[in-house]
Amino acid sequence: MKIYDWYDGPYPARVRIALAEKGWLSKTEFVPINLWKGEHKKNEFLAINYSGTLPVLELDDGTLIAECTAITQYLDALDPSCALTGTTPEEKGIIHMMTKRAEIEFLDAVSVYFHHATPGLGPEVELYQNPEWGNRMCDKAIRGMYYFDRVLQTQPYVAGDAFSMADIAVIGGMIFAALVKLPVPADCNALREWYTRMQARSSVQQWKAMVDAERACRERM
Ligand SMILES: N[C@@H](CCC(=O)N[C@@H](CS)C(=O)NCC(=O)O)C(=O)O
């Protein structure tokens, strides 16, 4: 299995954490696509993913699967013993809903804020910016954090009683929020407590160790 990604990207983190949950990180080849150099918008990469985003999974026969949710669903189908996308029809429906909600209300909103209301990936890559739209999405992301705080006041995980793809999507939002220095509101105690638990999880620690090692390696170059 081959994954095109960028080592510390919040969306790539989602797939790396899913792979770690399954114990497959070391079996995966990671192909770096440098976001800061805009390699994801070059024709060569657009032929791999029309949307020009990371990550993308490439199977041994050349089949390409983009989108974190689609990749996670594929990994789950290969290994249903450690299900991240649910097993019963109800679990599958709720996990899909909460994952989508994590993207729309939080992670994607932080991403729009980053690309539109901050320097983002720099002037060479950010060819169109709309700061007003970016700032509105920042407000939306903060409302999203309050929403997930309320959810986590009554249940241990984002989609209910078990860790799932929906938790990983909110973790992606927290990683991105930290990158853009968007603090979690001080009164979001349930969200903060949940994130402390998530950061102690082996898969998240493995992801962080990989990022730290790659960052140190790149700094030496
Ligand atoms: N919906 C996509 C979003 C992926 C995404 O936005 N990835 C980021 C990497 S952290 C990216 O490629 N950003 C570059 C850009 O939007 O220019 C998914 O879930 O995979």
The ligand as a Gaussian input file, in Angstrom:
#p B3LYP/6-31G(d) Opt

LIG

0 1
 N      -11.913000      16.123000       1.882000
 C      -10.507000      15.818000       1.800000
 C       -9.729000      17.033000       2.293000
 C       -8.241000      16.803000       2.236000
 C       -7.433000      18.073000       2.488000
 O       -7.932000      19.213000       2.506000
 N       -6.130000      17.845000       2.666000
 C       -5.205000      18.925000       2.872000
 C       -3.924000      18.362000       3.470000
 S       -3.771000      18.693000       5.163000
 C       -4.818000      19.516000       1.556000
 O       -4.519000      18.783000       0.636000
 N       -4.797000      20.839000       1.479000
 C       -4.292000      21.527000       0.363000
 C       -5.205000      22.511000      -0.238000
 O       -6.422000      22.461000       0.039000
 O       -4.684000      23.334000      -0.999000
 C      -10.201000      14.550000       2.598000
 O      -10.938000      14.237000       3.534000
 O       -9.244000      13.829000       2.275000

